[in-house]
Amino acid sequence: MQTLLRAAAVFAALTVAACATAPRDPVAQVRITFDRAGILTTTATGHADLAAGRLITADDPVRVASISKLVVAIGVMRLVEQGQLSLDEDVSTQLGWPLRHPAFPDRPITLRLLLSHRTGLTDNTSYVLPLDASMRTALADPAAWDAAHGPGDVFAYTNFNFPVIAAVMERATGERFDRLMRRLVLDPLKLDACYNWDTCTDAAVARGVVLYREGEPVRDDNHGARPACSVTPAANGSCDLSLWQPGLNGAIFSPQGGLRISANGLATIGHLLLGRGEVDGVRLLSPASVDQLLTPQWTYNGANGQTFEADSGNDAARGFTCAYGLATQTLAAPVDGCRDNPFGDGVRRIGHAGDAYGLKSGLWIDPATGTGVAYFATDVLDTDYGVRSAFTRVEENLATGK
């Protein structure tokens, strides 16, 4: 089996090299390196908004995609420390209705399983729900679940896990998810960041980064103004946020990918993790909670899960994820079939990648040396294949600074 996996990986790498498109520059690139003491280097090139001619800076908020999940997990751990949530209790208790895998109804689903993508949920049905949708109704569809694997069986990266987490957080606190995340994480760290745009300041909104695909704006082309509707409208087209009810629809504020935050803000999150829960004199989490976040809950062994996002449609991404904790990815797994190290040095780093709407992002720390890097680029082609990993060439260059 190991020989076959090794041969498959070699074949995939050769196929990727043969099919790779010519390199092209992203519209914007920002890269920050840091250590436990502070920022080491900052590089920013390109445009935040092509039409306006506005150049990118390290303070401009961008939709960082799945790094949003890591920040959600920090909020979850704060509620765990406060005794409002438990990682290992059945979330049905908080939701007020039974969340069950239809093929495995006797197995409870917990926050630990949701955070580590081991619930049996899939993204075969849409996790982008209208404002007035019922998440309970959406999850009653058997197509939302992997019929062959139940809670705890395998790892399968699934965005829908995080709207469920947001709903649990709302039910535990009675607070709207975007406002709750400001209270728990963003405000204590003095970050002008937000899930979707409603809770960001006007100044942050004015600096928002437009996301492009092949030169065309595809997200956040807001012309420096607050969008009229920052969420998926209700079925009748309305955007009345007073429709919100705690836990009814955890997808409203895009917990799986909707965080708008600057590269400097990402570096602050990295400092928090390197500081084992403390940054700039602010103690947000205990060291034990940070350890739980960063410790893998799953490591690929060749047969116990998917190493790529199933709905990506990109076979070149196989081997992208081989070890995963509570919304944290650990790089450089020494396992056949894994191509999860854009740095190319075999060093164990922990953090999360982001990929959506032509954006690629990354936040990675090396606890052993106390260093880290945060980066993003816009208008990156998925076919700009990496040379040494399942990441793109742009991500490899941003990871290493070369």
Steps between C-alpha positions, in 0.01 A plus 500: 500500500776749592680428170180564306439825686855613433463421129170687487657806661787498249255466212291788634805722534609424143149567370487830685835607359392409147169688525618807692415833344748781460551701819309827528513770762207529743311830512613543863746326730572564868748309716592553866752309708502521876638348816380503860629857544328656200505560125825420320427585135209635295465485122196628308475527121217553255152645529222467754262646240601516134217729389582754769874464452532439873823323599494216753628543855545261791211676680238437232233243600449209262268199501755245620281196425560195720739666745163625629450153648809529720374829645159340565677225693666762721153634580376149576787438741420824683145374556634160608724669757200699625299181545240594239601226257665159513710346226366152566129538576228429246435834327134406470464618861597855403322500164171393655442237233668168420794535262558147375663327207202317344701181443659507849228646728647354818824700477502848656661786312727722710686826455825305491375302201363811329822699547712211369278412200411151619120517519402324179359826362578586138473805278283311251219738591550875522630643825423851369148538636255789449451737791164350593599134455480234770830318539315213667299451180814513286672237714199269484588432136684162485711642215674723756659191656753236399292183496806277546673677790361613833615743769860429599572260212706707256620852424321684218553876477146642500401865516152418632648401836560866583148639456401227748770622740379859461144391581620322815688815607193715442275266699747491790527879522188645336730726294518545125808319370677798342453712813599209723827455313577868545441471874689174548799547269523805277439783746728362776779479240419851371433370151276698267379181335160341443308199373339651192503878518232608748717534811810654338556875528443730203877546479558127462220469245659778293827302485339168405692287250323400180536134402566425135496200272690543171486876541125521563361597843310211660464603865501816714498740206331752729664822372610589852144497637313267731304246291123539502468135600802314634320167547310263272157662467179331614298297252296810410814706438484702821797566726335568835743384770222525759396159363798354687419257780768334718610173339233487231748555218869495591600562138386865484839658579721247319692351793670259259668772294354848542753665732632832367832568665830660403835326468610686812189365671594146397845558647332595830316167497835333435654686793214379720572138410876539542431666836289200602191715544656837582600789273601857585411445864151367421429148626222364278543124550682272740809314372303176539229627266756602238661158528162341431453721192840411357507126574396282204175312549559312175808396306481335161605135490419425138139395552332703774380808316532743211815708459330762285176698499255277317308784333815665363495290182879526491686169505828692532390588855527139618732484799423860602380412853652208690469604867224709655417621850220727624479718188878488463707330232840348578744500208767260382346166596759227428244275329495364146249687286536824698607816320416740780817708537519817288821595685678193367713452811318228691453726805182450703291816486144559618232737378250508218475566127227690318371464145194668344407740219854506361656577839765284663598567861706343775584542867774270628700488822803297595472452878850354519670818377230745607456639148215530254375634169168645385421563134235533235479555126207582273428378147694175530429226247436153644697370201812690605617174653765487766840345442542313828151473652124493440497876561526743208828648387390839637440349844837327494669829418311688770572231758873519441534861391672396179 
